[in-house]
Every structure is written in structure tokens, then in C-alpha cells.
Amino acid sequence: MQEKIGKVVLDYSRYTGQDFYSDGDIEQELLETVKNCSEEEYMKIIKEKNSWPFLYHLSYLRENIVDWVPMGKDVKVLEVGSGCGAITGALARKAGAVTCVELSRQRSLINAYRHQNCDNVTIHVGNFKDIEQDLDTDYDFICLIGVFEYAKSYIGGNTPYEDFLKILMKHLAPGGRILIAIENRLGLKYFAGCREDHVGSFFDGIENYKSDAGVRTFTRTGLERIFGRCGLDKYCFYYPYPDYKFPTAVYSDEYLPGKGDLTLNLRNFDRDRMLLFDETPAFNGIVEDDLFSVFSNSFMVVLGDGFDVKFTKYSNDRAEKYRIKTEISKCTLPDGSEEMQVRKYPMSKAAVAHISDMASAYVKLCERYRESGLEINRCTLEEKEDSTCAKFEYAEGVPLSELMNRCLQADDMEGFYALFREYVQKSSFGQEHPVTDYDMIFPNIYVKGEKWTVLDYEWTFDRKTDAKLLAYRALYYFAKESEYCSKIDKEKILRELGISGEEAGKLPEEEQEFQDLVAEGHCSLEQMRVALGNQMWQPQKSLESYPNATDVHQVQIYEDYGQGYSEEHSYFVRDAYRSERNAEFSVKVGRDVTMLRIDPSLCSCIVKIRKLTFNGSNILYNRRKQFIVNGTILKPEKDDPGISIVFDTDDPNINISLEKYEKREENILCAEFEMIRIPDYIAKDMQVGAKRYIRR
């Protein structure tokens, strides 16, 4: 029995008439959407629905996981577990024929309607074990995208994963490949506080699945053992980042990430998560110690020969006319030698002009920076009937950002400022020319000996721009990503560049204008993450749940460098509490800190501040303008130099503005206070009473 929707064929010959899993009513909404709306409308609908299932099933960004895989129109593909068709469309565009297997009729209908114009797609509806006997035996690719972990449910038995692969191997053409996209059981995000994707609990995979939910993921070693038991000794591991669901990059063992590359780590689209530590510096240490293959959040395994493509970066979460991808491939030359090649491709017809503009930007920037000591990476256009790409030379060296970080890590401030001054000298050369590489940030410059090369100049404009402001923008971006940014004296740099505080203050607004240009109304994944409303919380803030816990007696200090508070720029004051109630400490404060926040405890409490000074100046005397708390300040006794504050929150904080204090290279904040813990309801009563008394 078959049904045809548009050009797509649905085969029900093995369908039992019952769908054994479903996301519920949302699938009917998805079906109505794909029936009545074009693919171009999906992103708008995703934004309006503000729903994880709509984002997960309909976002075109899901296709990134297979887009980079080389396929031609002579290729046959089997997609097992095709679901609502998030990947099917990409396969249909790349391959000659696509055969899908899907257990759910409802999801198969969604897939068929959204791809009804594809004349090379057939969907078999039913259990894979039943359908398998009807499948061909000459598929060039068999795709298991988010499927292999369910083999126990599909196949059953004592060795379901091995049995699954052995069955699939019978359907491969000679030289064919199996593609497996799957989460890493020991992915860093799970240690940092993300829930296990399938069972929805914390640390279940890390604890080796104590509960048997019929689904499990694996480490790289675990997968390799399974492959070995199947007699498979030819395979390649690739590493989608942040994970395989919405990858922005795909690395390989021959092209691994560098320090500073892995910064997109907040991806809790479907569930709330904990934030136990900052994954960015953690990844930096992992990369430094060559452990990325152990802690990558996801794997893409190719069973069979690997590909020439060694790295792919996707820049397609933006306006359609700017959507591109960058590929680095290892190619064999006519003389038998190998070389790495870099190509940028448009990911829509509208983006072809953006790719072409890179070649003209190369010519203009070469003219501007001739004799500057700053080289522009060569770009040539490769134009064919059905494709256009920009080809770049593969530049070797170390990113300037990495060299600057090394200086900061070693407290070599002279070396850091020397690199920055050389950057300013080179980047400002020829600024009378009406051409500007707006995004000449430190990671886009590679240094090898005396040679400085600009790798990426995607955002080049035909206009003059003040070079000192672009240099400060580069520093602004570096400071956002560097874990050592607190060591940078920004005021010193502003003085050297001749930039006023007012000019520097305009940068966030100007940056937002640039981001708006790139997005042009497009709703990014980060915006969707915020809109979906899933939270992140820090467990240490919940310690007040344990009445006798001494851990609530901690003092945490946040430093604001003009960009707001963040956990990254915070620390706990060791041994601040000298006794159960009394705290006393002195801490050093950097010159470029604009605000300080002191969290005196992690519970509702009364705090009596007896001393609070900055370089000897009494902050309590100036508290009306420079002293803000999220509690109620009680009226002090006459001649009492201290103040008492009632906090009815487990996150009490005292905010101090340092803008009007004279600051030195090294500044000292001193504090003495007494903290008495009280229940929330008493704290609320005290605050109400205090406010009434003050109004009288």
C-alpha cells in the first residue's frame, strides 16, 4: 500500500497501523504548518511559536550536520529514523535518491508534506526490523542521525548495537559508508550541568546510565569497541560543535579546535540546566592538553573511508544574503603531494554576491596595506555553472589572540602591550584609503615569525573608518573571550589610542548596529534560546536549603569592567569569615573595574557593616550615590559609624560604584561586617516594619 504526497512516495506495506511514539498535539500543529506554509516561512513561524519542538523539527540549521558530507547525484542514501524530515531535505538536494525509514506515520506525513517537491524521496513507514527485508543492498550512504542510541529499542537482544550495524552493513554498496551522529556520553556540557538529552536527568550518562531507559550514548572508546566487535576497522571521527543538533562547526582529528575557538556553550534550548562552571576556559584547557576527542559534546562517525574535508564552519545563522560556510580540505595535487585548501561557499543564491565581494575586497585591502607589514590572505573566485566559491590560501601560524593570551597568562604585560601596539600600527596603515576591514579582530590575524596575515575579511566596506576605534573594538571582543582580561589596563589603552570615554561608550551601540546589519531581521539561535525561557541556575546559590550548612558563610565578589557582572569575573574570598558571624578581608581591585558587588552570604540575613573602605576612603559616608543594596538599610543609632541591612533573599548583594574614586594601578578594598542568618519570613517582616518606620 502506497500514498503519494506531491512527488514523495510513502510506503505503508510494513506499517502496523499504530505509532508507538509521539510528541503529542504539537505534531498535528507541525503537520498543519508544513501543509500550509512554505519553507521560507518556517523561521518566522518558529519565532512566533516560541516552541522547542518547532525549532528542533523545522530549523534549517539542523541540516548543517550532513551539508558538509560530499555527495553527488549518482549517490543512493538510506536515512534510518528520518522523523519529521529535518535532514531529509539536505540529503535530497545532494543525492540522487533518498530512502527513508520512519516508525511514525504522523512524522512521515510531516516529512512528506515539507518535501513534496522532491521527486527522489521514498519513505517507508514502520519498524526497521520489518522494513529491512525490503531495502536495497547498494546504498552509498546510510545515515543514522540521532538514531544509533535507540538500537536497543529498535533491535532488542543482548547485542543490539552490534546487531544493528551488522544488519546495515548488508545494505551498503562496495565502498559505501555509514554516518552516525550521536552525543558523547562524557561531553563537557554534561559535567557543566546540562541534562542528559534523552532521559532528561542530570549526570545519567556520566554515571553510565544507572537507570535502564532503553537508550544510551557512548564515549569514543565505547563506540570503537562496538565497531571492533563488528569487524569494522576503518572509520573516522568528526566532532560537531557545540553538538550535532545545531552545529556551527565540524572538526576532525586532522583539524582540531584551538584555544579560544569554543565559546558557544549556552545551548539549553529544550530544558533548564545548571551552570556548574564556565565551559569556555574549561575547553581551552582541554584543547591545550589534546583531550578534545574525549570531551567533545557530540560525534559524527564515518564508518568507511573519511573525506577530504577536515573542517567546516557554518556562518548561516544570519540574514539569507550573508549565509556562508567555510571548508578546509586536504587535497592531492597532480604531482602526488598534498596541501590544505580553504574555500568559502554561499549557502543560498542570495549569498553568491557576498562571496564574490570577498575577491574584490582582497584587491582593495592589498592596495591599502601594501608596505604595511600586514599581508592579506590571497583570495580567488572559482566559478562554475552550478556553484561559486572563494578560494583562500591556507595560512599557517598562531592566532594573534592566542599570542596575547599567552602574555597575559604569564603576566608579561610588556609583551601584551607590544603586540597590541604593533597591531595598531599595522591595522591603521593607509587609513586614508576608502576601504575598511571592519572585523579585523585578533583571531582573524595569524602570526608566523615576522609575518602577520589577515585570514578573514568578510566584512570589508568601501568607506573610511577611524582605525583607533576599530582597534578598540578588537580589544573589546578579545576582552569578552579572554579569561585573563582583568589584567588589561583599558584606561591606559584608551589614553594611548586617544579615545575619550564618550567615544568608547558608543561602541556597544555601534556594535549592535553592525549585528543588526548582519542579521537583517533574522532571529538567531541565541535569541531563540533566550525567548524559549529555559533557565540556568547555580547550585551554590541554593545552599540555604541546608539549615546547618556552613557553606552559606561565603563572600563572593563580582567585578564589572563596563560590561555588567558575570560569573567569569567573580571570585570567592578565601577565609573571609573569621568566626561564625564575623567577616574581615582586604582584596585587590584592578584599575579598570567600574563597579564592585559584594555578596556577604548565600542566605537571608542581617548584615552589620562596621568598615568598608576603598584606598582608605570610607564608602559608607558616600552611600547615597555610590552604594546600592538589594535589601533594606535600617536607620542607625546616633553616632554609629556602621550600617545594618536586612536581606530577604538568598542572593544578598552590596553594589559599590567606583567611578568617582581616584584609582591607582593597585587598589585595596577593606571590609568588616557581622552576618546573622534569619529565616526568609522574618526578614520580610523586618523589611516591611523598617520601611514603615522610615516613612514616618
PyMOL commands that set and color helices and strands:
alter all, ss='L'
color gray80, all
select helices_A, chain A and resi 25-36+39-49+52-58+60-67+88-94+105-114+128-134+148-155+160-169+188-191+220-229+279-288+292-295+320-322+349-369+400-409+413-427+442-444+467-481+485-487+490-497+501-505+507-519+525-532+539-545+550-552+567-569+619-626+680-695
alter helices_A, ss='H'
color red, helices_A
select strands_A, chain A and resi 2-5+8-11+76-80+97-102+121-125+139-145+172-183+235-241+249-252+273-274+298-303+309-315+324-332+338-346+374-376+379-383+388-392+398-399+436-437+445-448+451-454+460-461+536-537+556-560+570-572+582-589+595-599+605-614+617-618+627-629+632-634+643-647+654-657+667-677
alter strands_A, ss='S'
color yellow, strands_A
deselect
rebuild
show_as cartoon
